[in-house]
Amino acid sequence: MQNLPPLNPLRAFEAAARHSSMRNAAEEMNVTPGAVSRQVKALEDSLGVVLFRRTASEIFLTAEGEQYFESISPHLWALADATKQLAGGKGQEVVHIRAYTTFGGKWLIPRLSSFSDLHPGVEIRLTTSLEAVDFDRERVDAAIRLGDGDYPGLEVEKLIENQLAPLCSPEYAARHDLKAKEDLAGKKLLHTLARPEDWRVWIETVGLGQLVDWYHGPKYASSMLAYQAALDHQGLMMAQKSLFRDDLEAGRLVQPFGPTVTRGPFTYYLIYPRNRMRNPALRKFQSWLLQQCAAEKDDDEVLPALPRFGQV
């Protein structure tokens, strides 16, 4: 217990990380943005670790900050749940969902307002982690996982396609005159350690294995960090295209050349133990999620990954 950090700075950090905004965290906590910022700074000083990278208008989790957020968030929500139950809180349905940071932030959260409109009495508790879920020990109703669909003993439902495409900022594409896939030679490749083979899958599938060193380039702990580097015109990221369609439509990112490569059965799945369906909130979330996935648009022309990359 001697290693426990002070609770108020911890709450401020968790809210700021969840919202990616000091201002939105302040509104949630009913304090000023300056108060949230000071609490987060106090936590950073206490830990001796920088948790956020700050710009004039935005904040971004560092790799250490993202790891810490993913570790503490489930425990803070569990503490809130336990307190609410002890105080006799009733009347609201709750569903606990585990996902990846990038999937949650770039695909799921932007759509959750439509779920809230349909089911205002259901509260989503979303946590993120790269680690496998232990449904027997963790308070998780369902998880969204990337894999080949083989999850013994669990219910498994395929969600969206895992389509890979090289993306970069319009400025980077124009500066390097990127028009054809062969133009990739000599350019900076931005990697994510969470999916270290994505560039290799794409490069070898499209026939650039002799021209481009797929391993070359900076390595980031998460796709969100590679995404930020791409936004800052630092190179090309190998993106799971479905997660970044909003950025493509808004012009923040472009796909300078094709093709798009699909990994077939190696994609995203909703997994859960059958007994979790006793929770009516999960049934509502599952139905809504599958409807959202059915409406997802995929590229008309995609190239299947080489057979050895189709699944793990």
C-alpha positions, 0 to 999 in steps of 0.5 A, spaced: 500 500 500 505 504 500 506 505 493 499 507 492 499 514 488 494 520 491 487 518 488 485 525 486 491 526 481 490 519 479 483 520 477 485 527 473 490 523 469 485 517 468 479 522 465 484 526 461 487 520 458 480 517 456 478 524 453 485 526 450 483 532 453 484 536 459 478 541 458 473 535 457 476 531 463 475 538 467 468 538 465 467 531 467 470 532 474 467 539 475 473 543 476 478 547 471 482 545 466 488 548 470 486 544 476 486 537 472 493 539 469 496 541 476 494 534 478 496 530 472 503 534 473 503 532 480 502 525 479 508 525 473 512 528 479 510 523 484 512 517 479 518 520 475 515 519 469 512 523 463 505 521 462 503 526 456 506 529 451 503 536 450 502 541 444 499 548 444 492 545 443 492 537 444 495 532 449 497 525 447 499 519 451 506 517 451 508 510 451 509 510 459 502 514 459 498 509 455 501 503 459 499 506 465 492 508 463 491 501 461 493 498 467 489 503 472 483 504 468 480 497 470 481 498 477 478 505 478 472 503 474 472 496 479 472 501 485 467 505 482 462 499 481 464 497 488 462 503 491 456 504 487 453 497 489 455 498 496 451 505 496 445 501 493 446 504 486 440 501 482 437 502 475 442 502 470 445 497 466 452 496 465 456 492 460 464 492 461 468 491 454 475 490 453 478 493 446 485 495 443 487 503 444 487 504 437 480 500 435 477 503 441 479 510 440 479 511 432 473 506 431 468 504 437 468 511 441 466 515 435 460 511 434 458 510 441 453 516 441 448 512 436 448 506 442 447 511 447 441 514 443 438 507 442 439 505 449 440 511 454 439 506 460 446 502 458 452 504 461 459 502 457 465 501 461 470 501 456 477 499 457 483 497 453 489 492 453 494 488 449 493 482 453 489 476 453 482 477 457 481 472 463 474 472 463 474 468 469 478 473 473 477 479 470 470 483 470 469 483 462 463 481 459 466 481 452 472 483 448 474 485 441 480 482 439 485 481 433 486 474 431 484 468 427 478 467 430 480 461 434 478 462 441 476 455 444 470 455 449 468 462 447 463 465 443 466 468 437 463 473 432 467 476 426 467 484 426 470 488 420 475 486 415 483 487 417 485 491 411 492 494 410 494 500 406 500 505 407 497 512 409 501 519 410 499 526 411 498 530 404 504 534 405 508 528 406 505 525 399 506 532 396 513 533 398 516 526 396 512 526 390 508 519 392 504 516 386 506 509 385 508 503 390 515 503 387 516 510 390 516 507 397 523 505 396 527 510 401 522 513 404 521 513 412 516 507 414 513 508 421 512 501 425 507 499 431 510 494 436 503 492 437 503 489 430 510 488 427 509 485 421 504 489 418 509 493 413 512 486 411 505 483 410 504 489 405 510 489 402 511 482 400 504 481 398 505 487 393 511 485 390 516 490 393 520 485 397 526 486 393 526 494 393 524 496 400 527 494 407 520 492 410 524 493 417 527 500 416 524 506 420 522 508 427 518 503 432 512 505 436 509 502 442 502 503 439 498 505 433 496 511 436 503 513 436 505 511 429 498 515 427 501 521 430 507 521 427 504 520 420 500 526 422 506 530 423 509 529 416 514 524 419 513 518 414 508 513 412 504 508 417 501 501 415 494 502 417 488 498 418 484 502 414 477 501 417 480 505 423 482 511 419 477 512 414 475 519 418 482 521 417 482 519 410 475 523 408 477 529 412 483 529 408 488 529 414 491 522 411 491 520 404 493 513 401 498 515 396 498 509 392 495 502 392 493 496 393 490 495 399 491 488 402 486 484 406 489 479 411 482 475 411 481 471 417 486 474 421 482 480 423 477 483 429 472 479 433 468 480 438 469 474 444 465 472 450 463 466 454 456 464 453 454 465 460 455 473 459 449 473 455 445 473 461 447 480 461 441 484 457 446 490 456 451 485 453 445 483 448 444 490 446 451 492 445 452 485 441 446 487 437 448 494 435 455 492 434 454 487 429 449 492 425 455 497 425 460 492 422 455 490 417 454 498 415 462 498 414 464 499 407 470 496 405 475 497 399 472 495 392 479 492 390 483 489 395 489 484 394 489 478 399 495 477 403 500 471 401 497 465 404 502 465 410 500 471 412 492 470 412 492 467 419 497 466 425 
